[in-house]
Amino acid sequence: MILVLLPAILIIRQPDLGTSLALSAIAGTMILFMKVRFRSLIIAMAVFVVAAIAAWFLLLEDYQKRRIDSFVAPSADTKGTGYHARQSIIAVGSGMMHGKGYKESTQTQFQFLPEQHTDFVFSVWAEEQGFIGCLLALALFLFLLVQITNVASASRDRFGMLVGVGMAGLVFWHMFINIGMVIGALPVVGITLPLWSYGGSSILAVMTGFGLLLSISLRRTQV
C-alpha cells in the first residue's frame, strides 16, 4: 500500500486525479489477485477511505472539487463545470440504436462536444455508430482482455503473471472510467480510452505493456 500511496499522492499534486485513481485501481486489482487476507483487505479499504477524505481537503484543486460536485448535481452548472459531461451525454443519446453515420453527428461537427479526440472520443463513436457500434467496441475490448488474461494465466512465473494481471487492469480500468465518464456514470477526470484516444504518452504506455506481454508469451513457448 505504501508503494502505491506515495506515487498516487505525487500524481494528485501534479494535479492529475484521473491517473492517480487509475493507478490505485490497477494496484488494487493486482493485490486482490494475490488473494490477500480478509483482515488486510479491510485495513486497505480503511486506509483508502481515510486517504480519500484527506485528499479532498488537502490535495485536490478547486476545479477538481467542482467536477465532482457537478457529477453529484449534473444540472447545477450545465454551462460551467458540467458542460463537458452534459454535451457528452447528449452526443451519446442522440446516436440512438444505429447512429447518425460517419461525420454526420451534430454534437461533433458543430463543435458542441469538447475534447473530441482525447477524453470524449467514445462520445463521437456513440453518436455516429449508435448503440450497436458501442456494443461492437465493448466486444473488441472484451476480446483484448481475454487474450491478456490468457497470457497471464499461462505465464511460467509469478512476475509474468502479475505483469499480465496489471496490464489487464490497466486496459479495463481506463476503459471503465472513460466510458463511465462519457455516459455520465462517473465524474470527468481526464482518463484516455486505450488504443483509441489521441495521446503520445498513453499509446506509448499501452504499447510498452503489450511488448511485455509478448515477451511473457514468447518465454511460455520456449523449452
C-alpha positions as CSV (number, residue, x, y, z in Angstrom):
1,M,0.0,0.0,0.0
2,I,2.9,2.3,0.7
3,L,4.4,1.7,-2.7
4,V,1.1,2.7,-4.3
5,L,0.1,5.5,-1.9
6,L,3.3,7.5,-2.4
7,P,3.2,7.8,-6.2
8,A,-0.6,8.3,-6.1
9,I,-0.1,11.4,-3.8
10,L,2.6,12.8,-6.0
11,I,0.4,12.3,-9.1
12,I,-2.5,14.1,-7.5
13,R,-0.2,17.0,-6.7
14,Q,0.6,17.5,-10.4
15,P,-2.5,17.7,-10.3
16,D,-3.8,14.6,-12.1
17,L,-6.7,13.0,-10.3
18,G,-7.6,10.6,-13.1
19,T,-4.2,9.0,-13.4
20,S,-4.0,8.7,-9.6
21,L,-7.3,6.9,-9.5
22,A,-6.3,4.6,-12.3
23,L,-3.0,3.7,-10.6
24,S,-4.8,2.9,-7.4
25,A,-7.4,0.7,-9.2
26,I,-4.7,-1.2,-11.1
27,A,-2.7,-1.8,-8.0
28,G,-5.9,-2.9,-6.2
29,T,-6.6,-5.4,-8.9
30,M,-3.1,-6.9,-8.6
31,I,-3.4,-7.1,-4.8
32,L,-6.8,-8.8,-4.9
33,F,-5.5,-11.3,-7.4
34,M,-2.8,-12.3,-4.9
35,K,-5.5,-13.5,-2.5
36,V,-4.7,-11.2,0.4
37,R,-6.2,-12.0,3.8
38,F,-9.6,-10.6,4.6
39,R,-8.2,-8.6,7.6
40,S,-5.6,-7.0,5.3
41,L,-8.3,-6.1,2.8
42,I,-10.4,-4.4,5.5
43,I,-7.3,-2.4,6.5
44,A,-6.6,-1.4,2.9
45,M,-10.2,-0.2,2.5
46,A,-10.0,1.8,5.7
47,V,-6.7,3.4,4.5
48,F,-8.3,4.2,1.1
49,V,-11.3,5.9,2.8
50,V,-9.0,8.0,5.1
51,A,-6.7,8.8,2.1
52,A,-9.7,9.9,0.0
53,I,-11.0,12.2,2.8
54,A,-7.6,13.7,3.3
55,A,-7.1,14.2,-0.4
56,W,-10.4,16.1,-0.6
57,F,-9.3,18.6,2.0
58,L,-5.5,18.7,1.4
59,L,-4.6,17.7,-2.2
60,L,-7.5,18.3,-4.7
61,E,-7.6,21.6,-6.5
62,D,-10.8,23.7,-6.6
63,Y,-11.6,22.8,-10.2
64,Q,-11.3,19.1,-9.4
65,K,-13.8,19.5,-6.5
66,R,-16.1,21.4,-8.8
67,R,-16.0,18.5,-11.3
68,I,-17.1,16.0,-8.5
69,D,-19.8,18.4,-7.4
70,S,-21.1,18.7,-10.9
71,F,-21.2,14.9,-11.1
72,V,-23.3,14.7,-7.9
73,A,-25.6,17.5,-9.2
74,P,-25.2,17.5,-13.0
75,S,-27.9,20.1,-13.7
76,A,-26.5,22.6,-11.2
77,D,-24.0,24.2,-13.7
78,T,-24.5,22.9,-17.2
79,K,-22.8,25.9,-18.8
80,G,-19.7,25.7,-16.5
81,T,-18.1,22.7,-14.9
82,G,-20.9,20.4,-16.0
83,Y,-20.7,21.4,-19.7
84,H,-18.4,18.6,-20.8
85,A,-20.5,15.9,-19.2
86,R,-23.8,17.3,-20.4
87,Q,-22.7,17.6,-24.0
88,S,-21.2,14.1,-23.9
89,I,-24.5,12.6,-22.7
90,I,-26.4,14.5,-25.4
91,A,-24.0,13.1,-28.0
92,V,-24.3,9.5,-26.8
93,G,-28.1,9.7,-26.5
94,S,-28.6,11.2,-30.0
95,G,-26.8,8.3,-31.6
96,M,-29.7,6.0,-30.6
97,M,-29.6,2.5,-32.0
98,H,-27.9,2.7,-35.3
99,G,-26.1,6.1,-35.1
100,K,-26.2,9.1,-37.4
101,G,-23.4,7.9,-39.7
102,Y,-19.8,8.8,-40.3
103,K,-19.2,12.6,-39.9
104,E,-23.0,13.1,-39.6
105,S,-23.0,13.8,-35.9
106,T,-24.3,17.2,-34.9
107,Q,-22.5,17.5,-31.5
108,T,-19.2,16.7,-33.1
109,Q,-19.4,18.6,-36.4
110,F,-20.8,21.8,-34.8
111,Q,-18.1,21.6,-32.0
112,F,-20.5,21.4,-29.1
113,L,-18.6,18.4,-27.7
114,P,-15.2,19.4,-26.3
115,E,-12.1,17.3,-26.3
116,Q,-13.4,15.1,-29.1
117,H,-10.1,13.4,-29.9
118,T,-9.0,12.6,-26.4
119,D,-11.2,12.2,-23.3
120,F,-14.5,12.1,-25.2
121,V,-13.6,10.2,-28.3
122,F,-16.1,7.4,-27.3
123,S,-18.9,10.0,-27.4
124,V,-18.1,10.7,-31.1
125,W,-18.2,6.9,-31.8
126,A,-21.5,6.5,-29.9
127,E,-23.2,9.4,-31.8
128,E,-22.0,8.2,-35.2
129,Q,-22.4,4.4,-34.8
130,G,-25.1,4.2,-32.2
131,F,-25.8,1.5,-29.6
132,I,-24.8,-1.3,-31.9
133,G,-21.5,0.3,-32.6
134,C,-20.9,0.7,-28.9
135,L,-21.6,-3.0,-28.3
136,L,-19.1,-3.8,-31.0
137,A,-16.4,-1.6,-29.4
138,L,-17.1,-3.2,-26.0
139,A,-16.8,-6.7,-27.6
140,L,-13.4,-5.8,-29.0
141,F,-12.2,-4.6,-25.7
142,L,-13.5,-7.8,-24.1
143,F,-11.6,-9.9,-26.6
144,L,-8.5,-8.0,-25.9
145,L,-8.9,-8.5,-22.1
146,V,-9.4,-12.3,-22.7
147,Q,-6.2,-12.5,-24.7
148,I,-4.3,-10.6,-22.0
149,T,-5.7,-12.9,-19.3
150,N,-4.8,-16.0,-21.2
151,V,-1.2,-14.8,-21.4
152,A,-1.1,-14.1,-17.7
153,S,-2.7,-17.4,-16.7
154,A,-0.1,-19.3,-18.9
155,S,2.9,-17.5,-17.5
156,R,5.8,-19.6,-16.2
157,D,6.5,-17.4,-13.1
158,R,4.6,-15.1,-10.7
159,F,6.2,-12.0,-12.0
160,G,4.9,-12.6,-15.6
161,M,1.5,-13.4,-14.2
162,L,1.4,-10.2,-12.2
163,V,2.5,-8.2,-15.3
164,G,-0.3,-9.7,-17.3
165,V,-2.9,-9.0,-14.5
166,G,-1.6,-5.4,-14.2
167,M,-1.9,-4.9,-17.9
168,A,-5.4,-6.3,-17.9
169,G,-6.2,-4.0,-15.1
170,L,-4.8,-1.0,-17.0
171,V,-6.9,-1.7,-20.1
172,F,-10.1,-2.5,-18.1
173,W,-10.0,0.4,-15.6
174,H,-9.1,3.0,-18.3
175,M,-11.9,1.7,-20.4
176,F,-14.3,1.5,-17.5
177,I,-13.5,5.0,-16.2
178,N,-13.5,6.7,-19.6
179,I,-16.8,5.1,-20.8
180,G,-18.4,5.7,-17.4
181,M,-17.3,9.3,-17.7
182,V,-18.7,10.0,-21.2
183,I,-22.1,8.5,-20.3
184,G,-22.4,10.4,-17.0
185,A,-22.0,7.4,-14.7
186,L,-18.6,8.7,-13.3
187,P,-17.2,12.2,-12.8
188,V,-15.0,13.7,-15.5
189,V,-11.4,13.0,-14.5
190,G,-9.4,13.1,-17.8
191,I,-8.7,9.4,-18.5
192,T,-8.0,8.3,-22.0
193,L,-9.6,5.3,-23.8
194,P,-6.8,2.8,-24.5
195,L,-5.8,2.5,-28.2
196,W,-8.5,5.0,-29.1
197,S,-7.8,8.4,-27.6
198,Y,-5.2,10.6,-29.2
199,G,-2.1,11.0,-27.0
200,G,1.5,10.1,-27.2
201,S,2.2,9.1,-23.6
202,S,-1.0,7.0,-23.4
203,I,-0.3,4.9,-26.5
204,L,3.4,4.6,-25.5
205,A,2.5,3.2,-22.1
206,V,-0.1,0.7,-23.6
207,M,2.2,-0.5,-26.4
208,T,5.1,-0.9,-23.9
209,G,2.8,-3.1,-21.8
210,F,1.9,-5.1,-24.9
211,G,5.5,-5.6,-25.6
212,L,6.0,-7.1,-22.1
213,L,3.0,-9.4,-22.7
214,L,4.5,-10.6,-26.0
215,S,7.8,-11.3,-24.2
216,I,5.9,-13.3,-21.5
217,S,4.0,-15.2,-24.2
218,L,7.3,-16.0,-26.0
219,R,9.0,-17.3,-22.9
220,R,6.0,-19.5,-22.3
221,T,6.7,-21.4,-25.5
222,Q,10.4,-21.8,-25.0
223,V,11.9,-25.0,-23.6
